[in-house]
Amino acid sequence: MIIQIFQHVSYEGPAYIEEIIEASGNDIHICRFDEGELPMPATDYDMLIIMGGPMNIYEESEYPWLVAEKRAIDQAIKSDKVVFGFCLGAQLIADALGARVYKNAEKEIGWYPVSRINPGDGNPPLHFLPDIATVFHWHGETFDIPKNAVQLYRSEATENQGFLYESNVLALQFHPEMLKSSIEDLAHFCRSELTEDGKYIMSAEQMISDYKKYESSNKKMLRNIFHYFIKEMDL
């Protein structure tokens, strides 16, 4: 199986995703749009994973490669590929599916809980996902849930934290893929955001310190997602 990853900046790479892929023996192809690289066509890969980044999905004048990336995401969805998106990646998926992406009422940066929508349903989508999980956030934007998609999570700061479209497209506003080094890099390169006042903005020190508390549960969530889609999509 070939897995293509869209990466937007040097400090937001696949992190734990790369470890999962390597352990599974699959091939990985990272496309760095910010370095002028072009993606593989949808016919040449089996799964697409879209990472985060500090840019917004509508900043095409500043980041002209967003045009090509949006086209590639649309192609992947229309080709029925398994598609995951995290943070910016989730927003790009929402945009590709015709949903609105816009500034959230609050920035959400740090470890905060998300809750499943209708956890008591008899057969919820992705039933293995936890009803409540403390996950890592770093975002100031949010999205509406696309038509025909199922909302999965919400948080106190952000009503729409994730959705499943059809059976193969998953968008999560949060970051289950983060390693401690990933958080340290974000805190370094995006430290100006940590100086702002906000109800949901943690200090760099607390975010890094809290990683050990939530490392195991977040890694388990990501492994379960990855292996579920491989099995269900017969990849």
C-alpha positions, -999 to +999 in steps of 0.1 A: +000+000+000+012+035-009+003+064+015+007+100+003+011+127+029+006+164+023+029+184+045+028+223+046+057+233+069+089+217+081+077+216+117+044+199+112+053+165+098+036+131+101+051+125+135+036+093+150+018+086+117+052+079+102+060+054+129+027+036+123+032+034+086+068+021+090+057-005+115+029-017+091+054-021+062+037+002+039+053+028+016+051+065+024+054+095+000+056+129+016+046+159-007+060+192+006+038+218-011+057+246+006+089+234-012+073+233-046+067+196-048+038+182-067+016+154-054+012+119-069-020+115-089-048+097-071-043+066-093-008+061-078-016+058-041-041+042-018-045+066+012-041+103+016-032+120+049-032+158+052-012+175+079-017+208+097+000+242+092-002+278+103-018+291+071-056+294+065-073+276+037-083+308+020-048+324+019-042+314-017-025+347-027+002+341+000+003+304-005-005+298-042+002+260-039-031+258-020-048+258-053-031+226-065-035+210-031-073+217-030-075+202-065-056+171-054-078+166-023-109+169-044-095+143-068-087+119-039-123+122-025-139+117-059-116+087-064-129+071-032-095+071-016-092+068+022-085+104+033-075+116+068-070+153+077-058+169+109-063+205+118-056+225+086-060+191+068-095+188+083-104+223+072-092+216+037-114+185+035-144+205+048-137+231+021-135+204-006-169+191+005-185+225+003-186+234+040-177+268+054-143+273+071-140+304+093-124+320+124-134+303+156-147+323+185-117+312+206-082+300+198-077+265+212-041+257+220-031+229+243-046+197+259-084+199+261-111+173+261-134+164+232-167+146+235-184+122+211-217+133+196-245+109+207-222+084+224-252+063+235-262+054+199-264+017+193-241+017+163-222+049+161-197+055+132-161+045+142-175+029+173-140+022+187-133+059+192-135+070+229-165+089+241-143+115+258-106+121+251-081+147+260-063+156+228-038+182+215-052+214+198-035+243+180-060+262+159-079+294+155-102+283+127-131+260+125-155+245+100-191+236+095-200+200+091-204+192+053-236+179+039-241+142+043-212+140+068-216+127+104-203+149+132-180+130+156-167+153+183-171+187+199-152+206+226-160+234+249-142+259+227-151+244+193-184+229+184-172+210+154-141+189+162-144+162+136-166+144+110-168+113+089-179+116+053-192+085+035-172+057+051-137+067+040-130+104+047-121+114+082-115+150+093-103+158+129-096+194+140-073+181+167-038+165+166-036+128+177-004+124+158+017+147+179+050+136+195+067+155+223+092+169+198+063+180+175+048+201+204+082+215+212+086+226+175+052+242+174+058+261+206+091+274+191+079+283+156+045+296+166+054+310+200+038+344+192+004+328+195+011+318+231+015+355+242-022+362+234-049+362+261-073+334+257-094+310+279-081+280+259-044+288+255-019+268+276+017+278+282+044+260+263+057+245+295+024+230+304+017+216+270+051+199+269+048+186+305+013+172+299+024+152+269+032+122+291-003+121+306-020+118+272+007+101+250-006+066+253-043+073+247-036+095+217-013+070+201-039+043+207-066+064+190-044+070+160-034+034+156-070+022+159-081+047+132-053+036+108-058-001+112-096+002+111-095+019+077-070-006+063-093-035+073-126-019+064-114-005+031-096-038+023-063-020+016 
